[in-house]
Amino acid sequence: MIAPYDVRLNEKNVVQPDVMVICDPSKIDEKRCNSAPDWIIEVTSSNAQTDHETKLFLYLEYGVREYWIVNLELKKVFVYFFEQNPNTIELYSFEQEIPVNIYKDASEPLKICIENLL
């Protein structure tokens, strides 16, 4: 799913991630996703601090499995794989192939190169 699409984490917290992958279709109704998506990608805007702090902690707290922050200014991708170690950040350039950790055990693991998407 892509924005605009609501994700209701709880009664007080509704967000609209830029891109999200929801593996469990029971989380989706006709209006929104009613729990944490498995994978969220945010593209930084004028307020990058929100992506790096506020949303980071919300997504960790409510069960997002993987979170990417794509920083267009720095041309870097900050990858958090909360299932493995919530305190670890992996940093990639746009030219690198980035493994999608939630699919790491697939017969053909998914890797994405941001430069190829731009």
Secondary structure, DSSP 8 states (H G I E B T S, - for coil): -BSS-EEE-SSS-EE--SEEE---GGGB-SSEE-S--SEEEEE--TTHHIIIIIHHHHHHHHT-SEEEEEETTTTEEEEEETTT-TT--EEEETTSEEE-GGGTTSSS--EEEHHHH-
